[in-house]
Amino acid sequence: MARVCATPDFYPRVGDSDLRKAGLKRFPFHVIYQVKSAQILVLAIAHQRRRPAYWAGRIGK
């Protein structure tokens, strides 16, 4: 999370939304987050292989 806080725009966008995902080094998970003004809002911690997009239906736009 320190890397995400330091460079939040470095990580790829998820589709055509303003969400981004960052992979964790030691575990097979992605952190799905959104940058809101000066804050980083973590929306999901998702396993990269087991149902990787389960969280997509839970995000309200």
C-alpha distance matrix in Angstrom:
0.0 3.8 5.3 5.0 6.1 8.5 9.9 9.6 13.1 12.7 11.9 15.0 16.5 17.7 21.4 22.9 20.7 18.1 15.4 12.9 11.3 8.8 9.9 8.6 10.8 12.6 13.1 14.7 12.3 10.9 8.5 11.1 10.5 12.9 13.1 15.8 17.4 15.0 12.6 9.9 11.4 9.9 13.1 12.9 11.6 14.3 16.1 16.8 20.5 21.7 22.3 19.4 20.4 21.4 19.1 20.8 23.8 21.9 20.4 23.0 23.6
3.8 0.0 3.8 5.4 5.1 6.1 8.6 9.6 13.2 12.6 12.9 16.5 18.4 20.1 23.8 24.9 22.8 19.9 17.7 15.1 14.0 11.2 12.4 11.1 12.3 14.4 15.7 17.6 15.7 14.2 12.1 14.4 13.2 14.9 14.3 16.8 17.5 14.7 13.1 11.2 13.6 12.9 16.4 16.5 15.3 18.0 19.6 20.1 23.7 25.2 25.9 22.9 23.9 25.1 22.7 24.2 27.2 25.4 23.6 26.0 26.3
5.3 3.8 0.0 3.8 5.5 5.1 6.1 7.6 10.6 9.3 9.8 13.5 15.8 18.0 21.5 22.7 21.1 18.4 16.3 13.2 12.0 9.1 10.5 10.0 11.0 13.9 15.3 16.7 14.9 13.1 11.5 13.6 12.7 14.4 13.7 16.8 17.6 15.3 14.1 11.8 14.4 13.6 16.7 16.8 15.5 17.6 19.0 18.7 22.4 24.3 25.0 21.7 22.7 24.5 22.3 23.4 26.7 25.4 23.4 25.9 25.8
5.0 5.4 3.8 0.0 3.8 5.5 5.3 4.8 8.2 8.0 7.9 11.4 13.0 15.0 18.6 19.6 17.6 14.8 12.7 9.9 9.3 7.3 9.8 10.3 12.4 15.3 15.8 16.5 14.0 11.5 9.2 10.5 9.1 10.6 10.1 13.3 14.6 12.7 11.1 8.4 10.9 10.4 13.4 13.9 13.4 15.6 17.6 17.5 21.3 22.9 23.1 19.7 20.2 21.9 19.4 20.2 23.5 22.1 19.9 22.2 22.1
6.1 5.1 5.5 3.8 0.0 3.8 5.7 5.7 9.4 10.2 10.9 14.4 15.5 17.7 21.1 21.6 19.3 16.0 14.4 12.4 12.5 10.9 13.5 13.6 15.6 18.1 18.8 19.8 17.2 14.8 12.0 12.9 10.6 11.2 9.7 12.1 12.6 10.0 8.7 7.2 10.5 11.0 14.5 15.7 15.7 18.4 20.7 21.0 24.8 26.1 26.1 22.9 23.1 24.4 21.6 22.4 25.4 23.6 21.2 23.0 22.8
8.5 6.1 5.1 5.5 3.8 0.0 3.8 6.3 9.1 9.3 11.1 14.8 16.6 19.3 22.5 22.9 21.0 17.8 16.6 14.2 14.4 12.4 14.7 14.9 16.1 19.0 20.2 21.4 19.3 16.9 14.6 15.7 13.6 14.0 12.0 14.5 14.3 11.6 11.5 10.6 14.0 14.6 18.0 19.0 18.7 21.1 23.0 22.8 26.6 28.3 28.6 25.1 25.5 27.2 24.6 25.2 28.4 26.9 24.3 26.2 25.6
9.9 8.6 6.1 5.3 5.7 3.8 0.0 3.8 5.6 5.5 7.9 11.5 13.4 16.4 19.4 19.7 18.3 15.2 14.3 11.7 12.2 10.7 13.5 14.5 15.9 19.2 20.2 20.7 18.6 15.8 13.9 14.4 12.5 12.6 10.8 13.8 13.9 12.1 12.2 10.8 14.0 14.6 17.5 18.5 18.4 20.2 22.1 21.4 25.1 27.1 27.1 23.5 23.7 25.8 23.3 23.4 26.8 25.7 23.0 24.9 23.9
9.6 9.6 7.6 4.8 5.7 6.3 3.8 0.0 3.8 5.5 6.5 9.5 10.6 13.4 16.5 16.6 14.8 11.6 10.6 8.3 9.6 9.0 12.5 14.0 16.3 19.4 19.6 19.7 17.0 13.8 11.5 11.3 9.0 8.8 7.3 10.7 11.5 10.4 9.9 7.9 10.8 11.5 14.1 15.5 15.9 17.8 20.1 19.6 23.3 25.0 24.6 21.0 20.8 22.8 20.1 20.0 23.2 22.1 19.3 21.1 20.1
13.1 13.2 10.6 8.2 9.4 9.1 5.6 3.8 0.0 3.8 5.6 7.7 8.8 12.2 14.7 14.5 13.3 10.3 10.3 8.2 10.1 10.3 13.8 16.1 18.1 21.5 21.7 21.2 18.8 15.3 13.6 12.7 10.7 9.9 8.4 11.7 12.3 12.2 12.4 10.8 13.3 14.1 16.0 17.4 18.1 19.3 21.5 20.4 23.9 25.9 25.3 21.5 21.1 23.5 21.0 20.3 23.6 23.0 20.0 21.6 20.1
12.7 12.6 9.3 8.0 10.2 9.3 5.5 5.5 3.8 0.0 3.8 6.7 9.3 12.7 15.2 15.8 15.2 12.9 12.2 9.1 9.8 9.0 11.8 14.1 15.6 19.2 19.7 19.3 17.4 14.3 13.3 13.3 12.3 12.4 11.7 15.2 16.0 15.5 15.3 13.2 15.6 15.6 17.5 18.1 18.1 18.9 20.5 18.9 22.4 24.8 24.6 20.8 21.0 23.7 21.7 21.2 24.7 24.5 21.8 23.8 22.6
11.9 12.9 9.8 7.9 10.9 11.1 7.9 6.5 5.6 3.8 0.0 3.8 6.7 9.5 12.5 13.7 13.1 11.3 9.7 6.2 6.2 5.8 8.8 11.7 13.7 17.2 17.1 16.2 14.2 10.9 10.3 10.1 9.9 10.9 11.3 15.1 16.7 16.5 15.5 12.7 14.2 13.6 14.9 15.1 14.9 15.3 16.9 15.3 18.8 21.1 20.8 17.0 17.2 20.0 18.2 17.8 21.4 21.3 19.0 21.3 20.5
15.0 16.5 13.5 11.4 14.4 14.8 11.5 9.5 7.7 6.7 3.8 0.0 3.8 6.6 9.0 10.5 10.6 9.8 8.5 5.6 6.1 7.5 10.1 13.7 15.8 19.1 18.4 16.7 14.7 11.3 11.4 10.3 10.7 11.3 12.5 16.1 18.1 18.6 17.5 14.7 15.5 14.8 15.2 15.3 15.5 15.2 16.7 14.6 17.7 20.1 19.3 15.5 15.3 18.5 17.0 15.9 19.5 20.1 17.8 20.1 19.0
16.5 18.4 15.8 13.0 15.5 16.6 13.4 10.6 8.8 9.3 6.7 3.8 0.0 3.8 6.0 7.0 6.8 6.5 5.6 4.3 6.5 9.4 12.3 15.8 18.5 21.5 20.3 18.3 15.9 12.2 11.8 9.5 9.6 9.5 11.1 14.3 16.7 17.9 16.7 14.0 14.3 13.9 13.6 14.2 15.3 15.0 17.0 15.4 18.3 20.1 18.7 15.0 13.9 16.9 15.1 13.4 16.8 17.5 14.9 16.8 15.5
17.7 20.1 18.0 15.0 17.7 19.3 16.4 13.4 12.2 12.7 9.5 6.6 3.8 0.0 3.8 6.3 6.1 7.3 5.5 5.4 6.6 10.2 12.5 16.0 18.9 21.5 19.6 17.2 14.6 11.2 11.2 8.5 9.6 10.2 12.8 15.7 18.6 20.0 18.3 15.3 14.6 13.6 12.3 12.5 13.7 12.8 14.9 13.4 15.9 17.3 15.5 12.0 10.4 13.5 11.9 10.0 13.4 14.5 12.4 14.7 13.8
21.4 23.8 21.5 18.6 21.1 22.5 19.4 16.5 14.7 15.2 12.5 9.0 6.0 3.8 0.0 3.8 5.6 8.4 8.1 8.9 10.4 13.8 15.9 19.5 22.3 24.8 22.9 20.1 17.9 14.7 14.9 12.1 13.1 13.0 15.4 17.8 20.6 22.5 21.1 18.4 17.6 16.9 15.3 15.6 17.0 15.7 17.5 15.8 17.7 19.0 16.8 13.7 11.6 14.7 13.7 10.9 13.8 15.6 13.6 15.3 13.9
22.9 24.9 22.7 19.6 21.6 22.9 19.7 16.6 14.5 15.8 13.7 10.5 7.0 6.3 3.8 0.0 3.8 6.9 8.4 10.0 12.6 16.0 18.6 22.2 25.0 27.7 26.0 23.5 21.0 17.5 17.2 14.0 14.0 12.8 14.6 16.6 19.0 21.4 20.5 18.4 17.8 17.9 16.4 17.5 19.5 18.6 20.9 19.3 21.4 22.6 20.2 17.2 14.8 17.5 16.0 12.9 15.3 16.9 14.2 15.0 12.8
20.7 22.8 21.1 17.6 19.3 21.0 18.3 14.8 13.3 15.2 13.1 10.6 6.8 6.1 5.6 3.8 0.0 3.8 5.4 8.2 11.2 14.8 17.8 21.0 24.2 26.7 24.9 22.7 19.8 16.2 15.1 11.6 11.0 9.5 11.5 13.2 16.0 18.3 17.2 15.2 14.3 14.7 13.2 14.8 17.3 17.1 19.8 18.9 21.3 22.1 19.7 16.7 14.1 16.3 14.0 11.2 13.5 14.4 11.3 12.0 9.7
18.1 19.9 18.4 14.8 16.0 17.8 15.2 11.6 10.3 12.9 11.3 9.8 6.5 7.3 8.4 6.9 3.8 0.0 3.8 6.6 10.3 13.4 16.9 19.8 23.0 25.7 24.2 22.6 19.4 15.7 13.9 10.5 8.9 6.5 7.9 9.7 12.3 14.6 13.7 11.9 11.5 12.6 12.0 14.2 16.6 17.1 20.1 19.5 22.4 23.3 21.2 18.0 15.8 17.8 15.0 12.9 15.4 15.4 11.9 12.6 10.4
15.4 17.7 16.3 12.7 14.4 16.6 14.3 10.6 10.3 12.2 9.7 8.5 5.6 5.5 8.1 8.4 5.4 3.8 0.0 3.8 7.0 10.4 13.6 16.4 19.8 22.2 20.6 19.0 15.7 12.0 10.2 6.8 5.7 4.9 7.7 10.3 13.5 15.0 13.1 10.5 9.6 9.6 8.9 10.6 12.8 13.4 16.4 16.0 19.1 19.9 18.0 14.7 12.8 14.8 12.0 10.5 13.5 13.2 10.1 11.9 10.8
12.9 15.1 13.2 9.9 12.4 14.2 11.7 8.3 8.2 9.1 6.2 5.6 4.3 5.4 8.9 10.0 8.2 6.6 3.8 0.0 3.8 6.9 10.3 13.3 16.4 19.1 17.9 16.4 13.4 9.6 8.1 5.7 5.4 6.2 8.4 11.8 14.6 15.3 13.5 10.4 10.4 9.7 9.9 10.6 11.8 12.3 14.9 14.1 17.4 18.8 17.6 14.0 13.0 15.4 13.0 12.2 15.7 15.5 12.9 15.2 14.5
11.3 14.0 12.0 9.3 12.5 14.4 12.2 9.6 10.1 9.8 6.2 6.1 6.5 6.6 10.4 12.6 11.2 10.3 7.0 3.8 0.0 3.8 6.7 9.8 13.0 15.6 14.2 12.6 9.7 6.0 5.4 4.5 6.3 8.8 11.2 14.7 17.5 17.6 15.3 11.8 11.6 9.7 10.0 9.4 9.4 9.5 11.6 10.7 14.2 15.9 15.2 11.5 11.6 14.0 12.1 12.2 15.9 15.7 13.9 16.9 16.9
8.8 11.2 9.1 7.3 10.9 12.4 10.7 9.0 10.3 9.0 5.8 7.5 9.4 10.2 13.8 16.0 14.8 13.4 10.4 6.9 3.8 0.0 3.8 6.6 9.5 12.4 11.7 10.9 8.5 5.4 5.2 6.7 8.2 11.0 12.7 16.3 18.7 18.0 15.8 12.3 12.8 10.7 11.9 10.9 9.7 10.2 11.6 10.7 14.5 16.5 16.7 13.1 14.1 16.3 14.7 15.4 19.1 18.6 17.0 20.1 20.3
9.9 12.4 10.5 9.8 13.5 14.7 13.5 12.5 13.8 11.8 8.8 10.1 12.3 12.5 15.9 18.6 17.8 16.9 13.6 10.3 6.7 3.8 0.0 3.8 6.5 9.2 8.4 7.5 6.0 4.4 6.4 9.0 11.3 14.5 16.3 19.9 22.3 21.4 19.1 15.5 15.8 13.0 14.0 12.0 9.7 9.5 9.7 8.4 12.1 14.4 15.4 12.1 14.1 16.3 15.4 16.7 20.2 19.9 19.1 22.4 23.0
8.6 11.1 10.0 10.3 13.6 14.9 14.5 14.0 16.1 14.1 11.7 13.7 15.8 16.0 19.5 22.2 21.0 19.8 16.4 13.3 9.8 6.6 3.8 0.0 3.8 5.9 5.7 6.7 5.8 6.1 7.4 11.0 13.0 16.4 18.1 21.4 23.7 22.3 19.8 16.3 16.6 13.6 15.1 12.8 9.8 10.3 10.1 9.9 13.2 15.2 16.8 14.0 16.3 17.9 17.0 18.9 22.3 21.5 20.9 24.4 25.4
10.8 12.3 11.0 12.4 15.6 16.1 15.9 16.3 18.1 15.6 13.7 15.8 18.5 18.9 22.3 25.0 24.2 23.0 19.8 16.4 13.0 9.5 6.5 3.8 0.0 3.8 5.9 7.7 8.5 9.6 11.2 14.7 16.6 19.8 21.2 24.6 26.6 24.9 22.7 19.4 20.1 17.3 18.9 16.6 13.4 13.6 12.6 11.9 14.7 17.1 19.2 16.6 19.4 21.1 20.6 22.4 25.8 25.2 24.7 28.1 29.0
12.6 14.4 13.9 15.3 18.1 19.0 19.2 19.4 21.5 19.2 17.2 19.1 21.5 21.5 24.8 27.7 26.7 25.7 22.2 19.1 15.6 12.4 9.2 5.9 3.8 0.0 3.8 7.0 8.7 11.0 12.8 16.5 18.7 22.1 23.7 27.0 29.1 27.4 24.8 21.5 21.8 18.6 20.0 17.3 13.7 13.9 12.3 12.3 14.5 16.4 19.0 17.1 20.2 21.3 21.1 23.5 26.6 25.8 25.8 29.4 30.7
13.1 15.7 15.3 15.8 18.8 20.2 20.2 19.6 21.7 19.7 17.1 18.4 20.3 19.6 22.9 26.0 24.9 24.2 20.6 17.9 14.2 11.7 8.4 5.7 5.9 3.8 0.0 3.8 5.6 8.7 11.0 14.5 17.2 20.9 23.0 26.1 28.7 27.3 24.4 20.9 20.5 17.0 17.8 14.7 11.0 10.6 8.6 9.2 11.3 12.8 15.4 13.7 16.9 17.8 17.9 20.5 23.4 22.7 23.1 26.7 28.3
14.7 17.6 16.7 16.5 19.8 21.4 20.7 19.7 21.2 19.3 16.2 16.7 18.3 17.2 20.1 23.5 22.7 22.6 19.0 16.4 12.6 10.9 7.5 6.7 7.7 7.0 3.8 0.0 3.8 7.1 10.3 13.2 16.4 20.0 22.5 25.8 28.6 27.7 24.8 21.1 20.4 16.9 16.9 13.6 10.1 8.5 5.9 5.5 7.6 9.6 12.1 10.4 13.8 15.0 15.6 17.9 20.9 20.7 21.2 25.0 26.5
12.3 15.7 14.9 14.0 17.2 19.3 18.6 17.0 18.8 17.4 14.2 14.7 15.9 14.6 17.9 21.0 19.8 19.4 15.7 13.4 9.7 8.5 6.0 5.8 8.5 8.7 5.6 3.8 0.0 3.8 6.7 9.6 12.8 16.5 19.2 22.3 25.2 24.4 21.4 17.7 16.7 13.2 13.1 9.9 6.5 5.3 4.3 5.2 8.4 9.6 11.2 8.9 11.6 12.7 12.6 14.9 18.0 17.5 17.7 21.4 23.0
10.9 14.2 13.1 11.5 14.8 16.9 15.8 13.8 15.3 14.3 10.9 11.3 12.2 11.2 14.7 17.5 16.2 15.7 12.0 9.6 6.0 5.4 4.4 6.1 9.6 11.0 8.7 7.1 3.8 0.0 3.8 6.2 9.4 13.0 15.7 18.9 21.9 21.3 18.5 14.7 13.9 10.7 10.7 8.1 5.7 5.2 6.3 6.3 10.0 11.5 11.9 8.7 10.5 12.2 11.2 12.9 16.3 15.8 15.4 18.9 20.1
8.5 12.1 11.5 9.2 12.0 14.6 13.9 11.5 13.6 13.3 10.3 11.4 11.8 11.2 14.9 17.2 15.1 13.9 10.2 8.1 5.4 5.2 6.4 7.4 11.2 12.8 11.0 10.3 6.7 3.8 0.0 3.8 6.2 10.0 12.5 15.6 18.5 17.9 14.9 11.1 10.2 7.0 7.8 6.0 4.7 6.5 9.0 9.8 13.5 14.3 14.2 11.2 11.9 13.1 11.0 12.7 15.9 14.7 13.7 17.0 18.1
11.1 14.4 13.6 10.5 12.9 15.7 14.4 11.3 12.7 13.3 10.1 10.3 9.5 8.5 12.1 14.0 11.6 10.5 6.8 5.7 4.5 6.7 9.0 11.0 14.7 16.5 14.5 13.2 9.6 6.2 3.8 0.0 3.8 7.2 10.5 13.3 16.6 16.7 13.8 10.2 8.7 6.0 5.6 5.1 6.2 7.4 10.6 11.2 14.5 15.1 14.1 10.9 10.3 11.7 9.0 9.8 13.1 12.1 10.5 13.6 14.4
10.5 13.2 12.7 9.1 10.6 13.6 12.5 9.0 10.7 12.3 9.9 10.7 9.6 9.6 13.1 14.0 11.0 8.9 5.7 5.4 6.3 8.2 11.3 13.0 16.6 18.7 17.2 16.4 12.8 9.4 6.2 3.8 0.0 3.8 6.8 9.6 12.9 13.0 10.2 6.6 5.5 4.3 5.3 7.1 8.9 11.0 14.3 14.9 18.3 18.9 17.7 14.6 13.6 14.7 11.5 11.9 14.8 13.3 10.8 13.2 13.4
12.9 14.9 14.4 10.6 11.2 14.0 12.6 8.8 9.9 12.4 10.9 11.3 9.5 10.2 13.0 12.8 9.5 6.5 4.9 6.2 8.8 11.0 14.5 16.4 19.8 22.1 20.9 20.0 16.5 13.0 10.0 7.2 3.8 0.0 3.8 6.3 9.7 10.7 8.4 5.8 5.2 6.6 7.3 10.1 12.6 14.4 17.8 18.2 21.5 22.1 20.5 17.4 15.9 17.1 13.7 13.2 15.7 14.3 11.1 12.4 11.7
13.1 14.3 13.7 10.1 9.7 12.0 10.8 7.3 8.4 11.7 11.3 12.5 11.1 12.8 15.4 14.6 11.5 7.9 7.7 8.4 11.2 12.7 16.3 18.1 21.2 23.7 23.0 22.5 19.2 15.7 12.5 10.5 6.8 3.8 0.0 3.8 6.4 7.3 5.9 4.7 6.2 8.9 10.6 13.5 15.6 17.8 21.0 21.3 24.7 25.5 24.2 21.0 19.6 20.8 17.5 16.9 19.4 17.8 14.5 15.2 14.0
15.8 16.8 16.8 13.3 12.1 14.5 13.8 10.7 11.7 15.2 15.1 16.1 14.3 15.7 17.8 16.6 13.2 9.7 10.3 11.8 14.7 16.3 19.9 21.4 24.6 27.0 26.1 25.8 22.3 18.9 15.6 13.3 9.6 6.3 3.8 0.0 3.8 6.0 5.2 6.1 7.0 10.5 12.0 15.4 18.0 20.4 23.8 24.4 27.8 28.2 26.6 23.7 21.9 22.7 19.1 18.5 20.3 18.5 15.0 14.9 13.5
17.4 17.5 17.6 14.6 12.6 14.3 13.9 11.5 12.3 16.0 16.7 18.1 16.7 18.6 20.6 19.0 16.0 12.3 13.5 14.6 17.5 18.7 22.3 23.7 26.6 29.1 28.7 28.6 25.2 21.9 18.5 16.6 12.9 9.7 6.4 3.8 0.0 3.8 5.7 8.2 10.1 13.7 15.6 19.0 21.3 23.8 27.2 27.6 31.1 31.7 30.2 27.2 25.5 26.5 22.9 22.2 24.1 22.3 18.8 18.4 16.7
15.0 14.7 15.3 12.7 10.0 11.6 12.1 10.4 12.2 15.5 16.5 18.6 17.9 20.0 22.5 21.4 18.3 14.6 15.0 15.3 17.6 18.0 21.4 22.3 24.9 27.4 27.3 27.7 24.4 21.3 17.9 16.7 13.0 10.7 7.3 6.0 3.8 0.0 3.8 7.0 9.9 13.2 15.9 19.0 20.8 23.6 26.8 27.4 31.0 31.8 30.7 27.6 26.4 27.3 23.8 23.7 25.7 23.6 20.4 20.6 19.4
12.6 13.1 14.1 11.1 8.7 11.5 12.2 9.9 12.4 15.3 15.5 17.5 16.7 18.3 21.1 20.5 17.2 13.7 13.1 13.5 15.3 15.8 19.1 19.8 22.7 24.8 24.4 24.8 21.4 18.5 14.9 13.8 10.2 8.4 5.9 5.2 5.7 3.8 0.0 3.8 6.3 9.6 12.5 15.5 17.3 20.3 23.6 24.5 28.1 28.6 27.6 24.6 23.6 24.2 20.6 20.9 22.9 20.6 17.6 18.1 17.5
9.9 11.2 11.8 8.4 7.2 10.6 10.8 7.9 10.8 13.2 12.7 14.7 14.0 15.3 18.4 18.4 15.2 11.9 10.5 10.4 11.8 12.3 15.5 16.3 19.4 21.5 20.9 21.1 17.7 14.7 11.1 10.2 6.6 5.8 4.7 6.1 8.2 7.0 3.8 0.0 3.8 6.4 9.4 12.1 13.7 16.7 19.9 20.8 24.4 24.9 24.0 21.0 20.1 20.9 17.4 17.9 20.2 18.1 15.3 16.5 16.3
11.4 13.6 14.4 10.9 10.5 14.0 14.0 10.8 13.3 15.6 14.2 15.5 14.3 14.6 17.6 17.8 14.3 11.5 9.6 10.4 11.6 12.8 15.8 16.6 20.1 21.8 20.5 20.4 16.7 13.9 10.2 8.7 5.5 5.2 6.2 7.0 10.1 9.9 6.3 3.8 0.0 3.8 6.2 9.4 11.7 14.7 18.2 19.5 22.9 22.9 21.7 19.0 17.8 18.1 14.5 15.1 17.1 14.6 12.0 13.3 13.6
9.9 12.9 13.6 10.4 11.0 14.6 14.6 11.5 14.1 15.6 13.6 14.8 13.9 13.6 16.9 17.9 14.7 12.6 9.6 9.7 9.7 10.7 13.0 13.6 17.3 18.6 17.0 16.9 13.2 10.7 7.0 6.0 4.3 6.6 8.9 10.5 13.7 13.2 9.6 6.4 3.8 0.0 3.8 5.9 7.9 11.1 14.6 16.2 19.4 19.4 18.4 15.9 15.1 15.2 11.8 13.2 15.5 13.0 11.2 13.4 14.5
13.1 16.4 16.7 13.4 14.5 18.0 17.5 14.1 16.0 17.5 14.9 15.2 13.6 12.3 15.3 16.4 13.2 12.0 8.9 9.9 10.0 11.9 14.0 15.1 18.9 20.0 17.8 16.9 13.1 10.7 7.8 5.6 5.3 7.3 10.6 12.0 15.6 15.9 12.5 9.4 6.2 3.8 0.0 3.8 7.2 9.6 13.4 15.1 18.0 17.4 15.9 13.7 12.3 12.0 8.4 9.8 11.7 9.2 7.6 10.3 11.9
12.9 16.5 16.8 13.9 15.7 19.0 18.5 15.5 17.4 18.1 15.1 15.3 14.2 12.5 15.6 17.5 14.8 14.2 10.6 10.6 9.4 10.9 12.0 12.8 16.6 17.3 14.7 13.6 9.9 8.1 6.0 5.1 7.1 10.1 13.5 15.4 19.0 19.0 15.5 12.1 9.4 5.9 3.8 0.0 3.8 6.0 9.7 11.8 14.6 13.9 12.7 10.7 10.1 9.6 6.6 9.1 11.4 9.4 9.0 12.4 14.5
11.6 15.3 15.5 13.4 15.7 18.7 18.4 15.9 18.1 18.1 14.9 15.5 15.3 13.7 17.0 19.5 17.3 16.6 12.8 11.8 9.4 9.7 9.7 9.8 13.4 13.7 11.0 10.1 6.5 5.7 4.7 6.2 8.9 12.6 15.6 18.0 21.3 20.8 17.3 13.7 11.7 7.9 7.2 3.8 0.0 3.8 6.9 9.4 12.3 11.9 11.7 9.7 10.5 10.4 8.6 11.5 14.0 12.4 12.6 16.1 18.1
14.3 18.0 17.6 15.6 18.4 21.1 20.2 17.8 19.3 18.9 15.3 15.2 15.0 12.8 15.7 18.6 17.1 17.1 13.4 12.3 9.5 10.2 9.5 10.3 13.6 13.9 10.6 8.5 5.3 5.2 6.5 7.4 11.0 14.4 17.8 20.4 23.8 23.6 20.3 16.7 14.7 11.1 9.6 6.0 3.8 0.0 3.8 6.2 8.7 8.3 8.1 6.0 7.5 7.8 7.3 10.1 12.8 12.2 12.9 16.7 18.6
16.1 19.6 19.0 17.6 20.7 23.0 22.1 20.1 21.5 20.5 16.9 16.7 17.0 14.9 17.5 20.9 19.8 20.1 16.4 14.9 11.6 11.6 9.7 10.1 12.6 12.3 8.6 5.9 4.3 6.3 9.0 10.6 14.3 17.8 21.0 23.8 27.2 26.8 23.6 19.9 18.2 14.6 13.4 9.7 6.9 3.8 0.0 3.8 5.7 5.6 7.1 5.6 8.7 9.3 10.1 12.7 15.3 15.3 16.3 20.1 22.1
16.8 20.1 18.7 17.5 21.0 22.8 21.4 19.6 20.4 18.9 15.3 14.6 15.4 13.4 15.8 19.3 18.9 19.5 16.0 14.1 10.7 10.7 8.4 9.9 11.9 12.3 9.2 5.5 5.2 6.3 9.8 11.2 14.9 18.2 21.3 24.4 27.6 27.4 24.5 20.8 19.5 16.2 15.1 11.8 9.4 6.2 3.8 0.0 3.8 6.2 7.6 5.2 8.7 10.6 11.7 13.4 16.4 17.0 17.6 21.3 22.8
20.5 23.7 22.4 21.3 24.8 26.6 25.1 23.3 23.9 22.4 18.8 17.7 18.3 15.9 17.7 21.4 21.3 22.4 19.1 17.4 14.2 14.5 12.1 13.2 14.7 14.5 11.3 7.6 8.4 10.0 13.5 14.5 18.3 21.5 24.7 27.8 31.1 31.0 28.1 24.4 22.9 19.4 18.0 14.6 12.3 8.7 5.7 3.8 0.0 3.8 6.2 5.6 9.3 10.9 13.1 14.6 17.2 18.2 19.4 23.2 24.8
21.7 25.2 24.3 22.9 26.1 28.3 27.1 25.0 25.9 24.8 21.1 20.1 20.1 17.3 19.0 22.6 22.1 23.3 19.9 18.8 15.9 16.5 14.4 15.2 17.1 16.4 12.8 9.6 9.6 11.5 14.3 15.1 18.9 22.1 25.5 28.2 31.7 31.8 28.6 24.9 22.9 19.4 17.4 13.9 11.9 8.3 5.6 6.2 3.8 0.0 3.8 5.5 8.7 8.9 11.6 13.7 15.5 16.4 18.3 22.0 24.1
22.3 25.9 25.0 23.1 26.1 28.6 27.1 24.6 25.3 24.6 20.8 19.3 18.7 15.5 16.8 20.2 19.7 21.2 18.0 17.6 15.2 16.7 15.4 16.8 19.2 19.0 15.4 12.1 11.2 11.9 14.2 14.1 17.7 20.5 24.2 26.6 30.2 30.7 27.6 24.0 21.7 18.4 15.9 12.7 11.7 8.1 7.1 7.6 6.2 3.8 0.0 3.8 5.7 5.5 8.8 10.5 12.0 13.4 15.4 18.9 21.0
19.4 22.9 21.7 19.7 22.9 25.1 23.5 21.0 21.5 20.8 17.0 15.5 15.0 12.0 13.7 17.2 16.7 18.0 14.7 14.0 11.5 13.1 12.1 14.0 16.6 17.1 13.7 10.4 8.9 8.7 11.2 10.9 14.6 17.4 21.0 23.7 27.2 27.6 24.6 21.0 19.0 15.9 13.7 10.7 9.7 6.0 5.6 5.2 5.6 5.5 3.8 0.0 3.8 5.9 7.8 9.1 11.7 12.9 14.0 17.7 19.3
20.4 23.9 22.7 20.2 23.1 25.5 23.7 20.8 21.1 21.0 17.2 15.3 13.9 10.4 11.6 14.8 14.1 15.8 12.8 13.0 11.6 14.1 14.1 16.3 19.4 20.2 16.9 13.8 11.6 10.5 11.9 10.3 13.6 15.9 19.6 21.9 25.5 26.4 23.6 20.1 17.8 15.1 12.3 10.1 10.5 7.5 8.7 8.7 9.3 8.7 5.7 3.8 0.0 3.8 5.4 5.5 8.2 9.9 10.9 14.3 15.9
21.4 25.1 24.5 21.9 24.4 27.2 25.8 22.8 23.5 23.7 20.0 18.5 16.9 13.5 14.7 17.5 16.3 17.8 14.8 15.4 14.0 16.3 16.3 17.9 21.1 21.3 17.8 15.0 12.7 12.2 13.1 11.7 14.7 17.1 20.8 22.7 26.5 27.3 24.2 20.9 18.1 15.2 12.0 9.6 10.4 7.8 9.3 10.6 10.9 8.9 5.5 5.9 3.8 0.0 3.8 5.6 6.7 7.9 10.1 13.5 15.8
19.1 22.7 22.3 19.4 21.6 24.6 23.3 20.1 21.0 21.7 18.2 17.0 15.1 11.9 13.7 16.0 14.0 15.0 12.0 13.0 12.1 14.7 15.4 17.0 20.6 21.1 17.9 15.6 12.6 11.2 11.0 9.0 11.5 13.7 17.5 19.1 22.9 23.8 20.6 17.4 14.5 11.8 8.4 6.6 8.6 7.3 10.1 11.7 13.1 11.6 8.8 7.8 5.4 3.8 0.0 3.8 5.6 5.3 6.8 10.5 12.9
20.8 24.2 23.4 20.2 22.4 25.2 23.4 20.0 20.3 21.2 17.8 15.9 13.4 10.0 10.9 12.9 11.2 12.9 10.5 12.2 12.2 15.4 16.7 18.9 22.4 23.5 20.5 17.9 14.9 12.9 12.7 9.8 11.9 13.2 16.9 18.5 22.2 23.7 20.9 17.9 15.1 13.2 9.8 9.1 11.5 10.1 12.7 13.4 14.6 13.7 10.5 9.1 5.5 5.6 3.8 0.0 3.8 5.5 5.7 8.9 10.6
23.8 27.2 26.7 23.5 25.4 28.4 26.8 23.2 23.6 24.7 21.4 19.5 16.8 13.4 13.8 15.3 13.5 15.4 13.5 15.7 15.9 19.1 20.2 22.3 25.8 26.6 23.4 20.9 18.0 16.3 15.9 13.1 14.8 15.7 19.4 20.3 24.1 25.7 22.9 20.2 17.1 15.5 11.7 11.4 14.0 12.8 15.3 16.4 17.2 15.5 12.0 11.7 8.2 6.7 5.6 3.8 0.0 3.8 5.7 7.8 10.2
21.9 25.4 25.4 22.1 23.6 26.9 25.7 22.1 23.0 24.5 21.3 20.1 17.5 14.5 15.6 16.9 14.4 15.4 13.2 15.5 15.7 18.6 19.9 21.5 25.2 25.8 22.7 20.7 17.5 15.8 14.7 12.1 13.3 14.3 17.8 18.5 22.3 23.6 20.6 18.1 14.6 13.0 9.2 9.4 12.4 12.2 15.3 17.0 18.2 16.4 13.4 12.9 9.9 7.9 5.3 5.5 3.8 0.0 3.8 6.3 9.6
20.4 23.6 23.4 19.9 21.2 24.3 23.0 19.3 20.0 21.8 19.0 17.8 14.9 12.4 13.6 14.2 11.3 11.9 10.1 12.9 13.9 17.0 19.1 20.9 24.7 25.8 23.1 21.2 17.7 15.4 13.7 10.5 10.8 11.1 14.5 15.0 18.8 20.4 17.6 15.3 12.0 11.2 7.6 9.0 12.6 12.9 16.3 17.6 19.4 18.3 15.4 14.0 10.9 10.1 6.8 5.7 5.7 3.8 0.0 3.8 6.4
23.0 26.0 25.9 22.2 23.0 26.2 24.9 21.1 21.6 23.8 21.3 20.1 16.8 14.7 15.3 15.0 12.0 12.6 11.9 15.2 16.9 20.1 22.4 24.4 28.1 29.4 26.7 25.0 21.4 18.9 17.0 13.6 13.2 12.4 15.2 14.9 18.4 20.6 18.1 16.5 13.3 13.4 10.3 12.4 16.1 16.7 20.1 21.3 23.2 22.0 18.9 17.7 14.3 13.5 10.5 8.9 7.8 6.3 3.8 0.0 3.8
23.6 26.3 25.8 22.1 22.8 25.6 23.9 20.1 20.1 22.6 20.5 19.0 15.5 13.8 13.9 12.8 9.7 10.4 10.8 14.5 16.9 20.3 23.0 25.4 29.0 30.7 28.3 26.5 23.0 20.1 18.1 14.4 13.4 11.7 14.0 13.5 16.7 19.4 17.5 16.3 13.6 14.5 11.9 14.5 18.1 18.6 22.1 22.8 24.8 24.1 21.0 19.3 15.9 15.8 12.9 10.6 10.2 9.6 6.4 3.8 0.0
